[in-house]
Amino acid sequence: MSQEKKKPTFNIIKNNPTDGHKGYGIGALSLENVSPVFVDVDEKRAFVDIGAMHARSEIERRIKFLPNKEDVPNGKPYWLVWVTIEQAPTGAYYAGVTACEMTVDQEIRRGYKSLPEHVNRMDKSLKRHIIVDHMDDSSKKVLADFLKSHNEELWNNSSDELKQQLNVSKM
């Protein structure tokens, strides 16, 4: 009887793998402090949908995603924004905020998104990058208002870079 060699798999974990030891698990990715925030461009609203962590958000369900934006000409525009919260001595703050474009046409059940971009932007958010300057101004305002109303203390503790990229002056 032949056994297949067990291949290493990508582990997504909730808690810090190095608590109490320095062995197995160092370098594993923790998604505990990351949240996917959708910005609905047309309706000018933002909301969290944790299902997006595994491409299973309400917007993404039952949609076949195509690699070319031109293949979904009537797609409704969304921004999927990866928001990472970090704890600092001064308090928690929005440390990484990165946005990815997505369009969805519910009628034909087709959409556009670049999966590599979504993965890379989530990684950049985890690494405390701010990448929102490519968003339209209206969506930036919706996102800024959402982040502020979600937790004003987090917003106040956040970097000037985030506020500048979202076209919001320091409070």
Kinemage of the C-alpha trace (Angstrom):
@kinemage 1
@onewidth
@group {chain A} dominant
@subgroup {mainchain}
@vectorlist {calphas} color= white
{ca met a 1} P 0.000 0.000 0.000
{ca ser a 2} L 1.554 3.309 -1.009
{ca gln a 3} L 1.022 6.391 1.053
{ca glu a 4} L 1.106 9.838 -0.454
{ca lys a 5} L 3.638 12.133 1.086
{ca lys a 6} L 1.847 14.679 3.220
{ca lys a 7} L 2.340 18.133 1.695
{ca pro a 8} L 2.649 21.252 3.820
{ca thr a 9} L -0.502 23.325 3.753
{ca phe a 10} L -1.154 26.994 4.301
{ca asn a 11} L -2.418 27.532 7.831
{ca ile a 12} L -4.575 30.437 8.823
{ca ile a 13} L -4.751 30.676 12.583
{ca lys a 14} L -6.598 32.808 15.047
{ca asn a 15} L -4.202 33.323 17.946
{ca asn a 16} L -0.478 34.027 18.215
{ca pro a 17} L 1.318 30.739 17.416
{ca thr a 18} L 4.473 31.695 19.301
{ca asp a 19} L 2.920 32.245 22.739
{ca gly a 20} L 5.197 30.434 25.149
{ca his a 21} L 7.520 28.768 22.633
{ca lys a 22} L 9.706 29.450 19.639
{ca gly a 23} L 9.078 26.294 17.652
{ca tyr a 24} L 6.546 25.190 15.081
{ca gly a 25} L 4.207 27.881 13.817
{ca ile a 26} L 6.622 30.799 13.666
{ca gly a 27} L 5.752 32.837 10.625
{ca ala a 28} L 2.206 31.520 10.334
{ca leu a 29} L -0.342 34.101 9.306
{ca ser a 30} L -2.795 35.357 11.923
{ca leu a 31} L -5.957 36.980 10.613
{ca glu a 32} L -7.361 37.760 14.035
{ca asn a 33} L -7.167 41.550 13.617
{ca val a 34} L -8.213 41.844 9.954
{ca ser a 35} L -11.729 42.646 8.758
{ca pro a 36} L -13.149 42.909 5.234
{ca val a 37} L -15.165 46.095 4.733
{ca phe a 38} L -17.213 46.516 1.570
{ca val a 39} L -17.934 49.941 0.132
{ca asp a 40} L -21.002 49.939 -2.123
{ca val a 41} L -20.099 52.711 -4.583
{ca asp a 42} L -23.647 53.285 -5.903
{ca glu a 43} L -25.470 53.191 -2.555
{ca lys a 44} L -22.671 55.073 -0.751
{ca arg a 45} L -22.589 52.736 2.228
{ca ala a 46} L -20.001 50.565 3.927
{ca phe a 47} L -20.458 47.302 5.815
{ca val a 48} L -18.452 44.382 7.192
{ca asp a 49} L -18.961 40.914 5.736
{ca ile a 50} L -16.631 38.381 7.373
{ca gly a 51} L -17.488 35.864 4.643
{ca ala a 52} L -15.089 37.761 2.365
{ca met a 53} L -12.189 36.246 4.318
{ca his a 54} L -12.780 33.114 2.217
{ca ala a 55} L -14.448 34.759 -0.830
{ca arg a 56} L -17.858 33.809 0.571
{ca ser a 57} L -19.391 37.201 1.259
{ca glu a 58} L -23.034 37.797 0.435
{ca ile a 59} L -21.922 39.797 -2.624
{ca glu a 60} L -19.600 37.026 -3.874
{ca arg a 61} L -21.924 34.055 -3.405
{ca arg a 62} L -23.277 32.418 -6.542
{ca ile a 63} L -21.072 34.665 -8.742
{ca lys a 64} L -18.545 33.401 -11.261
{ca phe a 65} L -15.654 35.839 -11.300
{ca leu a 66} L -13.945 36.607 -14.572
{ca pro a 67} L -10.432 38.019 -14.958
{ca asn a 68} L -11.406 40.821 -17.387
{ca lys a 69} L -13.416 43.819 -16.249
{ca glu a 70} L -14.719 44.308 -19.819
{ca asp a 71} L -16.531 40.946 -19.578
{ca val a 72} L -18.855 42.432 -16.922
{ca pro a 73} L -19.921 45.748 -18.504
{ca asn a 74} L -23.000 46.229 -16.304
{ca gly a 75} L -21.356 45.204 -13.049
{ca lys a 76} L -22.186 47.098 -9.886
{ca pro a 77} L -18.978 48.585 -8.435
{ca tyr a 78} L -17.683 47.731 -4.975
{ca trp a 79} L -14.479 48.233 -3.047
{ca leu a 80} L -13.322 45.442 -0.777
{ca val a 81} L -11.181 47.104 1.882
{ca trp a 82} L -8.954 45.052 4.183
{ca val a 83} L -8.749 46.788 7.570
{ca thr a 84} L -6.153 45.675 10.124
{ca ile a 85} L -6.267 46.880 13.722
{ca glu a 86} L -3.081 47.099 15.786
{ca gln a 87} L -2.514 47.773 19.465
{ca ala a 88} L 0.014 50.519 20.322
{ca pro a 89} L 1.044 51.981 23.691
{ca thr a 90} L -1.291 54.912 22.986
{ca gly a 91} L -4.191 52.582 22.142
{ca ala a 92} L -5.593 50.601 19.237
{ca tyr a 93} L -5.665 52.110 15.748
{ca tyr a 94} L -6.384 51.300 12.106
{ca ala a 95} L -2.892 50.131 11.103
{ca gly a 96} L -3.414 48.680 7.628
{ca val a 97} L -6.125 49.737 5.185
{ca thr a 98} L -5.976 48.518 1.572
{ca ala a 99} L -8.675 48.595 -1.104
{ca cys a 100} L -9.412 46.248 -4.028
{ca glu a 101} L -11.804 46.814 -6.890
{ca met a 102} L -14.701 44.452 -7.593
{ca thr a 103} L -17.760 44.561 -9.863
{ca val a 104} L -20.754 42.218 -9.730
{ca asp a 105} L -23.677 41.761 -12.108
{ca gln a 106} L -26.243 39.812 -10.077
{ca glu a 107} L -28.564 39.389 -13.055
{ca ile a 108} L -26.097 37.326 -15.091
{ca arg a 109} L -24.266 36.050 -11.972
{ca arg a 110} L -20.885 37.234 -13.224
{ca gly a 111} L -18.340 39.536 -11.674
{ca tyr a 112} L -14.850 40.916 -11.988
{ca lys a 113} L -12.087 40.797 -9.422
{ca ser a 114} L -8.390 40.149 -9.526
{ca leu a 115} L -7.790 37.360 -7.013
{ca pro a 116} L -4.029 38.019 -6.882
{ca glu a 117} L -4.724 41.686 -6.137
{ca his a 118} L -7.153 40.759 -3.338
{ca val a 119} L -4.642 38.376 -1.750
{ca asn a 120} L -1.764 40.824 -2.095
{ca arg a 121} L -3.785 43.721 -0.685
{ca met a 122} L -4.845 41.643 2.321
{ca asp a 123} L -1.173 40.841 2.862
{ca lys a 124} L -0.258 44.533 2.566
{ca ser a 125} L -2.927 45.401 5.124
{ca leu a 126} L -1.501 42.812 7.519
{ca lys a 127} L 1.884 44.449 7.001
{ca arg a 128} L 0.446 47.839 8.030
{ca his a 129} L 0.279 49.509 4.608
{ca ile a 130} L -2.236 52.186 3.619
{ca ile a 131} L -3.345 51.811 -0.023
{ca val a 132} L -6.572 53.681 -0.718
{ca asp a 133} L -5.417 56.565 -2.922
{ca his a 134} L -6.803 54.855 -6.079
{ca met a 135} L -10.382 54.902 -4.730
{ca asp a 136} L -12.897 57.452 -6.006
{ca asp a 137} L -13.438 60.446 -3.701
{ca ser a 138} L -17.017 59.534 -2.831
{ca ser a 139} L -15.988 56.030 -1.730
{ca lys a 140} L -13.094 57.435 0.290
{ca lys a 141} L -15.540 59.627 2.197
{ca val a 142} L -17.880 56.664 2.807
{ca leu a 143} L -14.956 54.598 4.105
{ca ala a 144} L -13.638 57.414 6.314
{ca asp a 145} L -17.105 58.012 7.790
{ca phe a 146} L -17.548 54.271 8.399
{ca leu a 147} L -14.187 53.854 10.122
{ca lys a 148} L -14.805 56.910 12.274
{ca ser a 149} L -18.343 55.895 13.257
{ca his a 150} L -17.316 52.274 13.875
{ca asn a 151} L -14.848 53.332 16.565
{ca glu a 152} L -13.840 56.965 16.971
{ca glu a 153} L -10.950 56.106 19.304
{ca leu a 154} L -9.394 53.817 16.672
{ca trp a 155} L -9.854 56.563 14.106
{ca asn a 156} L -8.317 59.261 16.308
{ca asn a 157} L -5.282 57.044 17.026
{ca ser a 158} L -4.745 56.260 13.317
{ca ser a 159} L -1.965 57.687 11.195
{ca asp a 160} L -2.061 60.988 9.376
{ca glu a 161} L -1.237 59.000 6.226
{ca leu a 162} L -4.585 57.170 6.439
{ca lys a 163} L -6.487 60.387 6.999
{ca gln a 164} L -4.655 62.142 4.155
{ca gln a 165} L -5.254 59.297 1.694
{ca leu a 166} L -8.927 59.366 2.632
{ca asn a 167} L -8.878 63.173 2.154
{ca val a 168} L -9.743 63.775 5.794
{ca ser a 169} L -7.902 66.385 7.810
{ca lys a 170} L -6.434 65.435 11.176
{ca met a 171} L -8.935 65.813 13.985
